[in-house]
Amino acid sequence: MATTTPESTKHGLAAGAAAQPESADWTISQGWEHYTAADHATWKTLFQRQTKLLPGRACDEFVQGMRDLPIGADEIPDFRRLSEVLMPRTGWQVVAVPGLVPDEVFFDHLANRRFPAGNFIRQPHELDYLEEPDVFHDVFGHVPMLMNPAIADFIQAYGQGGLRAQQLGKLAQLARVYWYTVEFGLLQQGDGLRLYGSGIASSYTESQFCLDSPSPNRIRFGLERVMRTNYRIDDFQESYFVIRDLDELLEFTRIDFAPLYESAAQAPELQPGDVLPTDQVFSRGDGSYHRARRTGGTP
């Protein structure tokens, strides 16, 4: 994940290596053999509770990707084995990094179908919240979706677009598109909404909140609308944006974003909980959770 979340202390395997990448692209050895029994136990705890929770919540493509990959409960996955399955399916591979990497490095990896995954795992007291994405977020949350051709192509296009957005000075607008799709996106499937965003799929609490809570808004996704919308990095989202299906993401890759950047820049920025008269709203949130948080009450 790019530096769209605040830096924090690196944990576990990467603690000593984070400041000194082994190469210009920041890739390092995963060091799988150095994971401890405690590291694998933390993975198992996270894996088991998410896999019990996600049926009926995660989209079919996530569930299928998980089935097809060498990802199980007993140990942290080996990135080389993941790549051996990903490469023939969608051309992607997983590469290890010590934590958050510079934006230009992140975009270059994605543009070349390399997914940079943190090689460290959170500590037991951090099961429900971690500022910086770890191996569980990156592998459990992201990699199953990379088995899907539409997501695979969209994330590559995002990497290519990120390099261009940097040149145009429009990185903030593009980052919002990534945030509200790849990280915290919902889609229509079956008779309701399902999650596909990795930030939700890897979170025990937010994977319930995004679909069950009366608090957040659930709004039809629109590119310019999302480019104008700020997001939260420190709590549950106040609004989730819903795509029709994953193929809709492919449609976005055929659009020239430059005019949208300019149009969005001419309009007021929107706060995470704003609802516009022009929005197609699946469910209007009552804002109870974030209102309680702001006033010091119990959400």
PEQUICOR-V835785 format. One record per backbone hydrogen bond with DSSP energy under -1.0 kcal/mol. CO is the residue of the C=O (numbers start at 1). NH is the residue of the N-H. If there is no record, write none. Layout:
CO/NH + CO/NH
This chain:
2/4 + 11/14 + 12/15 + 14/18 + 17/20 + 23/26 + 31/34 + 32/35 + 36/40 + 37/41 + 38/42 + 39/43 + 40/44 + 41/45 + 42/46 + 43/47 + 44/48 + 45/49 + 46/50 + 47/51 + 48/52 + 49/53 + 50/54 + 54/57 + 54/58 + 57/195 + 59/63 + 60/64 + 61/65 + 62/66 + 63/67 + 64/68 + 69/71 + 78/82 + 79/83 + 80/84 + 82/86 + 83/87 + 86/90 + 86/91 + 87/91 + 93/115 + 95/117 + 96/28 + 97/119 + 102/106 + 103/107 + 104/108 + 105/109 + 106/110 + 107/111 + 108/112 + 109/114 + 110/113 + 113/93 + 115/95 + 117/97 + 120/135 + 123/126 + 134/138 + 135/139 + 136/140 + 136/141 + 142/146 + 144/147 + 145/148 + 148/152 + 149/153 + 150/154 + 151/155 + 152/156 + 153/157 + 154/158 + 155/159 + 156/160 + 157/161 + 158/162 + 159/163 + 160/164 + 161/165 + 162/166 + 163/167 + 164/168 + 165/170 + 170/174 + 171/175 + 172/176 + 173/177 + 174/178 + 175/179 + 176/180 + 178/183 + 179/184 + 181/185 + 182/198 + 183/199 + 183/200 + 185/196 + 185/197 + 186/243 + 187/194 + 189/192 + 192/189 + 194/187 + 195/59 + 197/201 + 198/202 + 200/203 + 203/207 + 205/209 + 206/210 + 208/212 + 209/213 + 214/286 + 215/287 + 217/240 + 218/282 + 218/283 + 219/242 + 222/226 + 223/227 + 224/228 + 226/229 + 228/270 + 238/217 + 240/219 + 241/186 + 242/221 + 243/188 + 245/248 + 246/249 + 247/251 + 248/252 + 251/254 + 252/255 + 257/261 + 258/262 + 259/263 + 260/264 + 261/265 + 262/266 + 270/230 + 271/274 + 276/279 + 280/220 + 283/218 + 287/291 + 288/292 + 289/293 + 290/294 + 291/295 + 292/297
